[in-house]
Protein backbone atom coordinates (compact mmCIF):
# COMPACT_ATOMS: atom_id res chain seq x y z
CA UNK A 1 0.00 0.00 0.00
CA UNK A 2 1.48 3.35 -0.92
CA UNK A 3 2.23 6.07 1.62
CA UNK A 4 -0.74 8.27 0.68
CA UNK A 5 -3.17 5.38 1.16
CA UNK A 6 -1.60 4.53 4.51
CA UNK A 7 -1.79 8.10 5.76
CA UNK A 8 -5.35 8.42 4.53
CA UNK A 9 -6.23 5.15 6.25
CA UNK A 10 -4.74 6.35 9.52
CA UNK A 11 -6.59 9.67 9.30
CA UNK A 12 -9.79 7.87 8.36
CA UNK A 13 -9.40 5.42 11.23
CA UNK A 14 -8.77 8.10 13.80
CA UNK A 15 -11.35 10.53 12.48
CA UNK A 16 -14.19 8.25 11.55
CA UNK A 17 -13.81 4.77 12.95
CA UNK A 18 -12.82 5.58 16.52
CA UNK A 19 -15.83 7.82 17.26
CA UNK A 20 -18.10 5.29 15.57
CA UNK A 21 -16.79 2.61 17.93
CA UNK A 22 -17.11 4.70 21.08
CA UNK A 23 -20.37 3.07 22.17
CA UNK A 24 -19.43 -0.33 20.86
CA UNK A 25 -18.79 -3.42 22.96
CA UNK A 26 -15.92 -4.31 20.63
CA UNK A 27 -13.91 -1.34 21.89
CA UNK A 28 -13.34 -3.26 25.12
CA UNK A 29 -11.22 -5.89 23.38
CA UNK A 30 -7.49 -5.35 23.09
CA UNK A 31 -6.16 -7.80 20.50
CA UNK A 32 -6.74 -7.44 16.76
CA UNK A 33 -8.02 -11.01 16.53
CA UNK A 34 -10.53 -10.37 19.29
CA UNK A 35 -11.70 -7.18 17.56
CA UNK A 36 -12.14 -9.08 14.31
CA UNK A 37 -14.14 -11.86 16.00
CA UNK A 38 -16.25 -9.35 17.92
CA UNK A 39 -17.06 -7.35 14.77
CA UNK A 40 -18.00 -10.53 12.90
CA UNK A 41 -20.35 -11.55 15.73
CA UNK A 42 -21.93 -8.09 15.82
CA UNK A 43 -22.43 -8.22 12.06
CA UNK A 44 -24.16 -11.59 12.33
CA UNK A 45 -26.38 -10.35 15.16
CA UNK A 46 -27.30 -7.20 13.24
CA UNK A 47 -28.11 -9.20 10.10
CA UNK A 48 -30.25 -11.61 12.13
CA UNK A 49 -32.14 -8.68 13.68
CA UNK A 50 -32.55 -7.04 10.27
CA UNK A 51 -34.07 -10.22 8.82
CA UNK A 52 -36.35 -10.59 11.84
CA UNK A 53 -37.61 -7.01 11.58
CA UNK A 54 -38.08 -7.22 7.81
CA UNK A 55 -40.27 -10.32 8.28
CA UNK A 56 -42.16 -8.59 11.09
CA UNK A 57 -42.81 -5.53 8.90
CA UNK A 58 -44.17 -7.76 6.14
CA UNK A 59 -46.43 -9.49 8.64
CA UNK A 60 -47.71 -6.17 10.03
CA UNK A 61 -48.51 -4.94 6.52
CA UNK A 62 -50.39 -8.15 5.71
CA UNK A 63 -52.37 -7.89 8.95
CA UNK A 64 -53.06 -4.16 8.70
CA UNK A 65 -54.27 -4.35 5.11
CA UNK A 66 -55.73 -7.86 5.15
CA UNK A 67 -59.15 -6.50 4.15
CA UNK A 68 -57.60 -4.78 1.13
CA UNK A 69 -55.55 -7.46 -0.63
CA UNK A 70 -54.50 -5.28 -3.59
CA UNK A 71 -53.28 -2.52 -1.28
CA UNK A 72 -51.39 -5.07 0.87
CA UNK A 73 -49.83 -6.64 -2.22
CA UNK A 74 -48.72 -3.25 -3.56
CA UNK A 75 -47.36 -2.19 -0.16
CA UNK A 76 -45.39 -5.45 0.16
CA UNK A 77 -44.01 -5.04 -3.35
CA UNK A 78 -42.85 -1.50 -2.53
CA UNK A 79 -41.27 -2.76 0.69
CA UNK A 80 -39.42 -5.47 -1.26
CA UNK A 81 -38.16 -2.96 -3.83
CA UNK A 82 -37.14 -0.60 -1.05
CA UNK A 83 -35.26 -3.34 0.80
CA UNK A 84 -33.41 -4.40 -2.33
CA UNK A 85 -32.38 -0.80 -3.00
CA UNK A 86 -31.40 -0.32 0.63
CA UNK A 87 -29.21 -3.46 0.54
CA UNK A 88 -27.43 -2.10 -2.51
CA UNK A 89 -26.89 1.22 -0.70
CA UNK A 90 -25.64 -0.55 2.45
CA UNK A 91 -23.15 -2.70 0.58
CA UNK A 92 -21.89 0.28 -1.42
CA UNK A 93 -21.54 2.44 1.68
CA UNK A 94 -19.64 -0.26 3.54
CA UNK A 95 -17.38 -0.88 0.54
CA UNK A 96 -16.67 2.85 0.54
CA UNK A 97 -15.89 2.94 4.27
CA UNK A 98 -13.51 -0.02 4.06
CA UNK A 99 -12.00 0.81 0.66
CA UNK A 100 -8.64 2.11 1.87
CA UNK A 101 -7.82 -1.15 3.62
CA UNK A 102 -6.49 -4.12 1.73
CA UNK A 103 -9.31 -6.47 0.71
CA UNK A 104 -9.12 -9.83 2.42
CA UNK A 105 -7.30 -8.55 5.50
CA UNK A 106 -8.75 -8.67 8.99
CA UNK A 107 -8.66 -4.86 9.09
CA UNK A 108 -10.77 -4.65 5.95
CA UNK A 109 -13.21 -7.27 7.20
CA UNK A 110 -13.45 -5.59 10.60
CA UNK A 111 -14.24 -2.18 9.10
CA UNK A 112 -16.71 -3.69 6.67
CA UNK A 113 -18.44 -5.70 9.41
CA UNK A 114 -18.64 -2.69 11.72
CA UNK A 115 -20.28 -0.70 8.94
CA UNK A 116 -22.75 -3.48 8.13
CA UNK A 117 -23.71 -3.71 11.81
CA UNK A 118 -24.22 0.03 12.16
CA UNK A 119 -26.20 0.50 8.95
CA UNK A 120 -28.29 -2.63 9.56
CA UNK A 121 -29.31 -1.37 12.99
CA UNK A 122 -30.33 1.97 11.48
CA UNK A 123 -32.53 0.06 9.03
CA UNK A 124 -33.96 -2.06 11.86
CA UNK A 125 -35.32 1.12 13.44
CA UNK A 126 -36.93 2.12 10.13
CA UNK A 127 -38.49 -1.31 9.66
CA UNK A 128 -40.02 -1.19 13.15
CA UNK A 129 -42.09 1.81 12.02
CA UNK A 130 -43.66 0.03 9.03
CA UNK A 131 -46.47 0.19 8.06
CA UNK A 132 -46.37 3.94 8.02
CA UNK A 133 -49.56 5.64 9.02
VMD Tcl script that builds the backbone (N, CA, C; Angstrom):
set m [mol new atoms 399]
animate dup $m
set s [atomselect $m all]
$s set {name element resname resid chain x y z} {
  {N N UNK 1 A 0.864 -1.160 0.000}
  {CA C UNK 1 A 0.000 0.000 0.000}
  {C C UNK 1 A 0.912 1.226 0.000}
  {N N UNK 2 A 0.602 2.187 -0.843}
  {CA C UNK 2 A 1.482 3.351 -0.917}
  {C C UNK 2 A 1.295 4.267 0.298}
  {N N UNK 3 A 2.212 5.199 0.451}
  {CA C UNK 3 A 2.229 6.071 1.617}
  {C C UNK 3 A 0.963 6.907 1.733}
  {N N UNK 4 A 0.469 7.433 0.633}
  {CA C UNK 4 A -0.737 8.268 0.682}
  {C C UNK 4 A -1.925 7.452 1.178}
  {N N UNK 5 A -2.075 6.226 0.685}
  {CA C UNK 5 A -3.172 5.380 1.155}
  {C C UNK 5 A -3.026 5.080 2.647}
  {N N UNK 6 A -1.813 4.817 3.089}
  {CA C UNK 6 A -1.597 4.531 4.506}
  {C C UNK 6 A -1.940 5.725 5.383}
  {N N UNK 7 A -1.485 6.904 4.985}
  {CA C UNK 7 A -1.789 8.102 5.764}
  {C C UNK 7 A -3.281 8.396 5.761}
  {N N UNK 8 A -3.901 8.210 4.616}
  {CA C UNK 8 A -5.347 8.416 4.530}
  {C C UNK 8 A -6.071 7.421 5.420}
  {N N UNK 9 A -5.624 6.175 5.409}
  {CA C UNK 9 A -6.227 5.154 6.245}
  {C C UNK 9 A -6.103 5.514 7.723}
  {N N UNK 10 A -4.935 5.959 8.116}
  {CA C UNK 10 A -4.741 6.350 9.518}
  {C C UNK 10 A -5.659 7.504 9.882}
  {N N UNK 11 A -5.711 8.523 9.037}
  {CA C UNK 11 A -6.590 9.668 9.302}
  {C C UNK 11 A -8.036 9.229 9.337}
  {N N UNK 12 A -8.423 8.374 8.406}
  {CA C UNK 12 A -9.790 7.870 8.363}
  {C C UNK 12 A -10.105 7.098 9.637}
  {N N UNK 13 A -9.184 6.224 10.032}
  {CA C UNK 13 A -9.405 5.417 11.227}
  {C C UNK 13 A -9.557 6.271 12.474}
  {N N UNK 14 A -8.711 7.244 12.612}
  {CA C UNK 14 A -8.767 8.099 13.798}
  {C C UNK 14 A -9.957 9.045 13.759}
  {N N UNK 15 A -10.281 9.535 12.587}
  {CA C UNK 15 A -11.346 10.534 12.480}
  {C C UNK 15 A -12.734 9.969 12.360}
  {N N UNK 16 A -12.868 8.776 11.805}
  {CA C UNK 16 A -14.194 8.245 11.554}
  {C C UNK 16 A -14.462 6.986 12.362}
  {N N UNK 17 A -13.552 6.061 12.344}
  {CA C UNK 17 A -13.808 4.771 12.946}
  {C C UNK 17 A -13.828 4.851 14.469}
  {N N UNK 18 A -12.888 5.528 15.063}
  {CA C UNK 18 A -12.820 5.575 16.518}
  {C C UNK 18 A -14.085 6.169 17.134}
  {N N UNK 19 A -14.589 7.336 16.685}
  {CA C UNK 19 A -15.833 7.821 17.259}
  {C C UNK 19 A -16.994 6.863 17.012}
  {N N UNK 20 A -17.012 6.218 15.873}
  {CA C UNK 20 A -18.096 5.290 15.574}
  {C C UNK 20 A -18.068 4.091 16.510}
  {N N UNK 21 A -16.916 3.755 17.042}
  {CA C UNK 21 A -16.795 2.611 17.931}
  {C C UNK 21 A -16.953 2.978 19.404}
  {N N UNK 22 A -17.104 4.243 19.696}
  {CA C UNK 22 A -17.108 4.703 21.081}
  {C C UNK 22 A -18.140 3.986 21.942}
  {N N UNK 23 A -19.319 3.715 21.404}
  {CA C UNK 23 A -20.374 3.072 22.172}
  {C C UNK 23 A -20.487 1.586 21.830}
  {N N UNK 24 A -19.429 1.011 21.391}
  {CA C UNK 24 A -19.429 -0.332 20.857}
  {C C UNK 24 A -18.759 -1.285 21.834}
  {N N UNK 25 A -19.363 -2.426 22.048}
  {CA C UNK 25 A -18.788 -3.425 22.962}
  {C C UNK 25 A -17.434 -3.909 22.474}
  {N N UNK 26 A -17.197 -3.839 21.177}
  {CA C UNK 26 A -15.918 -4.313 20.630}
  {C C UNK 26 A -14.751 -3.405 21.015}
  {N N UNK 27 A -15.008 -2.219 21.484}
  {CA C UNK 27 A -13.912 -1.335 21.888}
  {C C UNK 27 A -13.251 -1.827 23.175}
  {N N UNK 28 A -13.893 -2.751 23.870}
  {CA C UNK 28 A -13.344 -3.257 25.125}
  {C C UNK 28 A -12.318 -4.363 24.904}
  {N N UNK 29 A -12.199 -4.844 23.669}
  {CA C UNK 29 A -11.215 -5.887 23.383}
  {C C UNK 29 A -9.888 -5.241 23.029}
  {N N UNK 30 A -8.801 -5.964 23.297}
  {CA C UNK 30 A -7.493 -5.352 23.090}
  {C C UNK 30 A -6.718 -5.934 21.908}
  {N N UNK 31 A -6.926 -7.173 21.575}
  {CA C UNK 31 A -6.158 -7.796 20.497}
  {C C UNK 31 A -6.907 -7.674 19.170}
  {N N UNK 32 A -6.138 -7.564 18.092}
  {CA C UNK 32 A -6.737 -7.442 16.760}
  {C C UNK 32 A -7.645 -8.629 16.448}
  {N N UNK 33 A -7.218 -9.810 16.790}
  {CA C UNK 33 A -8.020 -11.007 16.530}
  {C C UNK 33 A -9.340 -10.977 17.274}
  {N N UNK 34 A -9.302 -10.481 18.503}
  {CA C UNK 34 A -10.534 -10.365 19.285}
  {C C UNK 34 A -11.467 -9.327 18.672}
  {N N UNK 35 A -10.895 -8.219 18.198}
  {CA C UNK 35 A -11.697 -7.177 17.559}
  {C C UNK 35 A -12.354 -7.724 16.297}
  {N N UNK 36 A -11.598 -8.461 15.522}
  {CA C UNK 36 A -12.137 -9.081 14.311}
  {C C UNK 36 A -13.300 -10.004 14.656}
  {N N UNK 37 A -13.092 -10.906 15.606}
  {CA C UNK 37 A -14.136 -11.856 15.996}
  {C C UNK 37 A -15.367 -11.132 16.544}
  {N N UNK 38 A -15.146 -10.119 17.347}
  {CA C UNK 38 A -16.252 -9.347 17.916}
  {C C UNK 38 A -17.051 -8.661 16.807}
  {N N UNK 39 A -16.365 -8.050 15.854}
  {CA C UNK 39 A -17.062 -7.349 14.774}
  {C C UNK 39 A -17.839 -8.328 13.897}
  {N N UNK 40 A -17.289 -9.518 13.688}
  {CA C UNK 40 A -17.999 -10.528 12.896}
  {C C UNK 40 A -19.263 -10.984 13.623}
  {N N UNK 41 A -19.178 -11.141 14.943}
  {CA C UNK 41 A -20.348 -11.549 15.729}
  {C C UNK 41 A -21.402 -10.446 15.725}
  {N N UNK 42 A -20.979 -9.199 15.855}
  {CA C UNK 42 A -21.931 -8.091 15.817}
  {C C UNK 42 A -22.607 -7.997 14.453}
  {N N UNK 43 A -21.854 -8.232 13.406}
  {CA C UNK 43 A -22.429 -8.216 12.056}
  {C C UNK 43 A -23.501 -9.295 11.937}
  {N N UNK 44 A -23.198 -10.495 12.399}
  {CA C UNK 44 A -24.164 -11.588 12.329}
  {C C UNK 44 A -25.415 -11.252 13.131}
  {N N UNK 45 A -25.231 -10.715 14.323}
  {CA C UNK 45 A -26.378 -10.352 15.160}
  {C C UNK 45 A -27.236 -9.271 14.497}
  {N N UNK 46 A -26.573 -8.280 13.911}
  {CA C UNK 46 A -27.301 -7.203 13.236}
  {C C UNK 46 A -28.053 -7.734 12.022}
  {N N UNK 47 A -27.433 -8.625 11.268}
  {CA C UNK 47 A -28.113 -9.196 10.101}
  {C C UNK 47 A -29.292 -10.070 10.520}
  {N N UNK 48 A -29.139 -10.812 11.614}
  {CA C UNK 48 A -30.251 -11.613 12.128}
  {C C UNK 48 A -31.412 -10.704 12.543}
  {N N UNK 49 A -31.100 -9.622 13.237}
  {CA C UNK 49 A -32.141 -8.684 13.675}
  {C C UNK 49 A -32.794 -8.000 12.477}
  {N N UNK 50 A -32.005 -7.650 11.483}
  {CA C UNK 50 A -32.546 -7.039 10.266}
  {C C UNK 50 A -33.549 -7.982 9.603}
  {N N UNK 51 A -33.180 -9.240 9.442}
  {CA C UNK 51 A -34.073 -10.215 8.825}
  {C C UNK 51 A -35.344 -10.409 9.649}
  {N N UNK 52 A -35.201 -10.440 10.939}
  {CA C UNK 52 A -36.349 -10.587 11.836}
  {C C UNK 52 A -37.305 -9.400 11.686}
  {N N UNK 53 A -36.760 -8.195 11.676}
  {CA C UNK 53 A -37.613 -7.006 11.581}
  {C C UNK 53 A -38.217 -6.843 10.192}
  {N N UNK 54 A -37.522 -7.263 9.160}
  {CA C UNK 54 A -38.083 -7.224 7.812}
  {C C UNK 54 A -39.291 -8.156 7.741}
  {N N UNK 55 A -39.153 -9.372 8.261}
  {CA C UNK 55 A -40.268 -10.324 8.277}
  {C C UNK 55 A -41.431 -9.784 9.113}
  {N N UNK 56 A -41.113 -9.151 10.237}
  {CA C UNK 56 A -42.162 -8.591 11.089}
  {C C UNK 56 A -42.895 -7.450 10.382}
  {N N UNK 57 A -42.176 -6.626 9.646}
  {CA C UNK 57 A -42.807 -5.527 8.903}
  {C C UNK 57 A -43.748 -6.087 7.843}
  {N N UNK 58 A -43.315 -7.123 7.150}
  {CA C UNK 58 A -44.174 -7.756 6.137}
  {C C UNK 58 A -45.440 -8.309 6.786}
  {N N UNK 59 A -45.280 -8.917 7.932}
  {CA C UNK 59 A -46.432 -9.486 8.642}
  {C C UNK 59 A -47.396 -8.384 9.084}
  {N N UNK 60 A -46.853 -7.287 9.596}
  {CA C UNK 60 A -47.711 -6.173 10.031}
  {C C UNK 60 A -48.487 -5.585 8.848}
  {N N UNK 61 A -47.832 -5.457 7.711}
  {CA C UNK 61 A -48.513 -4.940 6.521}
  {C C UNK 61 A -49.652 -5.875 6.128}
  {N N UNK 62 A -49.370 -7.170 6.087}
  {CA C UNK 62 A -50.392 -8.147 5.708}
  {C C UNK 62 A -51.569 -8.108 6.680}
  {N N UNK 63 A -51.297 -7.954 7.961}
  {CA C UNK 63 A -52.367 -7.886 8.953}
  {C C UNK 63 A -53.148 -6.584 8.849}
  {N N UNK 64 A -52.429 -5.485 8.733}
  {CA C UNK 64 A -53.060 -4.159 8.696}
  {C C UNK 64 A -53.956 -3.988 7.471}
  {N N UNK 65 A -53.530 -4.545 6.358}
  {CA C UNK 65 A -54.267 -4.348 5.107}
  {C C UNK 65 A -54.874 -5.654 4.596}
  {N N UNK 66 A -55.157 -6.567 5.521}
  {CA C UNK 66 A -55.732 -7.856 5.149}
  {C C UNK 66 A -57.079 -7.738 4.460}
  {N N UNK 67 A -57.842 -6.706 4.775}
  {CA C UNK 67 A -59.154 -6.500 4.148}
  {C C UNK 67 A -59.046 -5.857 2.781}
  {N N UNK 68 A -57.843 -5.410 2.431}
  {CA C UNK 68 A -57.602 -4.776 1.133}
  {C C UNK 68 A -56.403 -5.457 0.465}
  {N N UNK 69 A -56.652 -6.644 -0.111}
  {CA C UNK 69 A -55.545 -7.460 -0.633}
  {C C UNK 69 A -54.679 -6.749 -1.678}
  {N N UNK 70 A -55.274 -5.975 -2.554}
  {CA C UNK 70 A -54.497 -5.284 -3.586}
  {C C UNK 70 A -53.572 -4.251 -2.951}
  {N N UNK 71 A -54.080 -3.514 -1.983}
  {CA C UNK 71 A -53.279 -2.520 -1.278}
  {C C UNK 71 A -52.130 -3.208 -0.529}
  {N N UNK 72 A -52.428 -4.317 0.145}
  {CA C UNK 72 A -51.391 -5.068 0.867}
  {C C UNK 72 A -50.328 -5.582 -0.103}
  {N N UNK 73 A -50.769 -6.120 -1.230}
  {CA C UNK 73 A -49.832 -6.637 -2.224}
  {C C UNK 73 A -48.923 -5.526 -2.756}
  {N N UNK 74 A -49.512 -4.376 -3.062}
  {CA C UNK 74 A -48.718 -3.246 -3.557}
  {C C UNK 74 A -47.735 -2.751 -2.496}
  {N N UNK 75 A -48.206 -2.653 -1.267}
  {CA C UNK 75 A -47.360 -2.194 -0.160}
  {C C UNK 75 A -46.176 -3.143 0.023}
  {N N UNK 76 A -46.456 -4.448 -0.007}
  {CA C UNK 76 A -45.391 -5.446 0.156}
  {C C UNK 76 A -44.404 -5.400 -1.004}
  {N N UNK 77 A -44.901 -5.151 -2.192}
  {CA C UNK 77 A -44.013 -5.038 -3.348}
  {C C UNK 77 A -43.095 -3.818 -3.206}
  {N N UNK 78 A -43.649 -2.710 -2.745}
  {CA C UNK 78 A -42.846 -1.498 -2.528}
  {C C UNK 78 A -41.807 -1.743 -1.433}
  {N N UNK 79 A -42.213 -2.432 -0.375}
  {CA C UNK 79 A -41.265 -2.764 0.694}
  {C C UNK 79 A -40.124 -3.616 0.147}
  {N N UNK 80 A -40.445 -4.611 -0.664}
  {CA C UNK 80 A -39.416 -5.467 -1.255}
  {C C UNK 80 A -38.463 -4.655 -2.129}
  {N N UNK 81 A -39.007 -3.809 -2.990}
  {CA C UNK 81 A -38.156 -2.957 -3.834}
  {C C UNK 81 A -37.280 -2.039 -2.990}
  {N N UNK 82 A -37.878 -1.488 -1.943}
  {CA C UNK 82 A -37.135 -0.600 -1.049}
  {C C UNK 82 A -35.999 -1.349 -0.356}
  {N N UNK 83 A -36.280 -2.553 0.105}
  {CA C UNK 83 A -35.264 -3.342 0.804}
  {C C UNK 83 A -34.126 -3.714 -0.135}
  {N N UNK 84 A -34.450 -4.074 -1.352}
  {CA C UNK 84 A -33.407 -4.400 -2.333}
  {C C UNK 84 A -32.519 -3.180 -2.608}
  {N N UNK 85 A -33.146 -2.026 -2.775}
  {CA C UNK 85 A -32.382 -0.796 -2.997}
  {C C UNK 85 A -31.544 -0.440 -1.787}
  {N N UNK 86 A -32.122 -0.628 -0.605}
  {CA C UNK 86 A -31.399 -0.321 0.625}
  {C C UNK 86 A -30.181 -1.239 0.771}
  {N N UNK 87 A -30.341 -2.529 0.458}
  {CA C UNK 87 A -29.207 -3.458 0.541}
  {C C UNK 87 A -28.082 -3.041 -0.402}
  {N N UNK 88 A -28.449 -2.585 -1.576}
  {CA C UNK 88 A -27.431 -2.103 -2.510}
  {C C UNK 88 A -26.716 -0.882 -1.936}
  {N N UNK 89 A -27.488 0.044 -1.349}
  {CA C UNK 89 A -26.894 1.216 -0.696}
  {C C UNK 89 A -25.956 0.783 0.424}
  {N N UNK 90 A -26.433 -0.120 1.292}
  {CA C UNK 90 A -25.636 -0.554 2.448}
  {C C UNK 90 A -24.312 -1.153 2.004}
  {N N UNK 91 A -24.376 -2.050 1.042}
  {CA C UNK 91 A -23.154 -2.705 0.585}
  {C C UNK 91 A -22.197 -1.697 -0.044}
  {N N UNK 92 A -22.733 -0.755 -0.819}
  {CA C UNK 92 A -21.889 0.281 -1.421}
  {C C UNK 92 A -21.263 1.179 -0.370}
  {N N UNK 93 A -22.045 1.586 0.617}
  {CA C UNK 93 A -21.537 2.443 1.683}
  {C C UNK 93 A -20.438 1.743 2.459}
  {N N UNK 94 A -20.636 0.475 2.757}
  {CA C UNK 94 A -19.637 -0.256 3.535}
  {C C UNK 94 A -18.391 -0.564 2.704}
  {N N UNK 95 A -18.555 -0.764 1.419}
  {CA C UNK 95 A -17.383 -0.878 0.544}
  {C C UNK 95 A -16.603 0.426 0.543}
  {N N UNK 96 A -17.313 1.535 0.517}
  {CA C UNK 96 A -16.675 2.852 0.544}
  {C C UNK 96 A -15.902 3.058 1.846}
  {N N UNK 97 A -16.520 2.729 2.960}
  {CA C UNK 97 A -15.886 2.941 4.265}
  {C C UNK 97 A -14.669 2.051 4.484}
  {N N UNK 98 A -14.640 0.901 3.852}
  {CA C UNK 98 A -13.509 -0.020 4.058}
  {C C UNK 98 A -12.553 -0.043 2.863}
  {N N UNK 99 A -12.762 0.822 1.907}
  {CA C UNK 99 A -12.005 0.810 0.657}
  {C C UNK 99 A -10.491 0.950 0.848}
  {N N UNK 100 A -10.065 1.813 1.741}
  {CA C UNK 100 A -8.639 2.107 1.869}
  {C C UNK 100 A -7.840 1.017 2.587}
  {N N UNK 101 A -8.534 -0.016 3.029}
  {CA C UNK 101 A -7.824 -1.149 3.615}
  {C C UNK 101 A -7.711 -2.246 2.559}
  {N N UNK 102 A -6.729 -3.077 2.714}
  {CA C UNK 102 A -6.487 -4.124 1.733}
  {C C UNK 102 A -7.556 -5.208 1.850}
  {N N UNK 103 A -8.258 -5.453 0.734}
  {CA C UNK 103 A -9.306 -6.469 0.711}
  {C C UNK 103 A -8.746 -7.808 1.166}
  {N N UNK 104 A -9.534 -8.522 1.948}
  {CA C UNK 104 A -9.116 -9.833 2.423}
  {C C UNK 104 A -8.377 -9.816 3.743}
  {N N UNK 105 A -7.997 -8.631 4.217}
  {CA C UNK 105 A -7.296 -8.546 5.501}
  {C C UNK 105 A -8.305 -8.458 6.637}
  {N N UNK 106 A -7.853 -8.755 7.837}
  {CA C UNK 106 A -8.752 -8.667 8.985}
  {C C UNK 106 A -9.168 -7.220 9.245}
  {N N UNK 107 A -8.303 -6.273 8.931}
  {CA C UNK 107 A -8.656 -4.857 9.089}
  {C C UNK 107 A -9.809 -4.495 8.162}
  {N N UNK 108 A -9.705 -4.918 6.921}
  {CA C UNK 108 A -10.773 -4.650 5.953}
  {C C UNK 108 A -12.080 -5.289 6.413}
  {N N UNK 109 A -12.006 -6.551 6.785}
  {CA C UNK 109 A -13.211 -7.266 7.203}
  {C C UNK 109 A -13.812 -6.669 8.470}
  {N N UNK 110 A -12.963 -6.210 9.376}
  {CA C UNK 110 A -13.453 -5.587 10.602}
  {C C UNK 110 A -14.185 -4.289 10.288}
  {N N UNK 111 A -13.578 -3.433 9.471}
  {CA C UNK 111 A -14.244 -2.178 9.100}
  {C C UNK 111 A -15.539 -2.433 8.364}
  {N N UNK 112 A -15.514 -3.370 7.438}
  {CA C UNK 112 A -16.710 -3.695 6.666}
  {C C UNK 112 A -17.818 -4.225 7.582}
  {N N UNK 113 A -17.459 -5.116 8.489}
  {CA C UNK 113 A -18.439 -5.696 9.411}
  {C C UNK 113 A -19.011 -4.651 10.345}
  {N N UNK 114 A -18.169 -3.758 10.836}
  {CA C UNK 114 A -18.644 -2.686 11.725}
  {C C UNK 114 A -19.661 -1.817 10.993}
  {N N UNK 115 A -19.364 -1.510 9.742}
  {CA C UNK 115 A -20.276 -0.704 8.940}
  {C C UNK 115 A -21.602 -1.437 8.731}
  {N N UNK 116 A -21.532 -2.697 8.351}
  {CA C UNK 116 A -22.751 -3.478 8.131}
  {C C UNK 116 A -23.598 -3.475 9.401}
  {N N UNK 117 A -22.980 -3.687 10.535}
  {CA C UNK 117 A -23.707 -3.709 11.806}
  {C C UNK 117 A -24.402 -2.381 12.064}
  {N N UNK 118 A -23.666 -1.299 11.892}
  {CA C UNK 118 A -24.218 0.034 12.156}
  {C C UNK 118 A -25.382 0.363 11.218}
  {N N UNK 119 A -25.177 0.143 9.937}
  {CA C UNK 119 A -26.200 0.502 8.954}
  {C C UNK 119 A -27.410 -0.431 9.083}
  {N N UNK 120 A -27.169 -1.704 9.349}
  {CA C UNK 120 A -28.285 -2.628 9.561}
  {C C UNK 120 A -29.150 -2.182 10.735}
  {N N UNK 121 A -28.525 -1.768 11.822}
  {CA C UNK 121 A -29.311 -1.365 12.993}
  {C C UNK 121 A -30.089 -0.074 12.733}
  {N N UNK 122 A -29.565 0.791 11.890}
  {CA C UNK 122 A -30.333 1.973 11.484}
  {C C UNK 122 A -31.575 1.534 10.705}
  {N N UNK 123 A -31.408 0.567 9.815}
  {CA C UNK 123 A -32.531 0.060 9.034}
  {C C UNK 123 A -33.534 -0.661 9.917}
  {N N UNK 124 A -33.069 -1.373 10.921}
  {CA C UNK 124 A -33.957 -2.058 11.857}
  {C C UNK 124 A -34.940 -1.054 12.461}
  {N N UNK 125 A -34.434 0.106 12.860}
  {CA C UNK 125 A -35.315 1.125 13.439}
  {C C UNK 125 A -36.363 1.590 12.436}
  {N N UNK 126 A -35.978 1.728 11.175}
  {CA C UNK 126 A -36.934 2.118 10.133}
  {C C UNK 126 A -37.991 1.033 9.938}
  {N N UNK 127 A -37.557 -0.211 9.879}
  {CA C UNK 127 A -38.486 -1.308 9.663}
  {C C UNK 127 A -39.503 -1.432 10.785}
  {N N UNK 128 A -39.107 -1.100 11.997}
  {CA C UNK 128 A -40.018 -1.188 13.145}
  {C C UNK 128 A -41.193 -0.209 13.014}
  {N N UNK 129 A -41.040 0.813 12.199}
  {CA C UNK 129 A -42.095 1.809 12.017}
  {C C UNK 129 A -43.068 1.467 10.888}
  {N N UNK 130 A -42.819 0.405 10.163}
  {CA C UNK 130 A -43.658 0.034 9.029}
  {C C UNK 130 A -44.769 -0.880 9.529}
  {N N UNK 131 A -46.017 -0.706 9.114}
  {CA C UNK 131 A -46.468 0.190 8.057}
  {C C UNK 131 A -46.600 1.624 8.570}
  {N N UNK 132 A -46.250 2.525 7.686}
  {CA C UNK 132 A -46.367 3.937 8.016}
  {C C UNK 132 A -47.833 4.325 8.036}
  {N N UNK 133 A -48.164 5.201 8.921}
  {CA C UNK 133 A -49.565 5.638 9.023}
  {C C UNK 133 A -49.727 7.038 8.525}
}
mol reanalyze $m
mol bondsrecalc $m
mol representation Tube
mol addrep $m
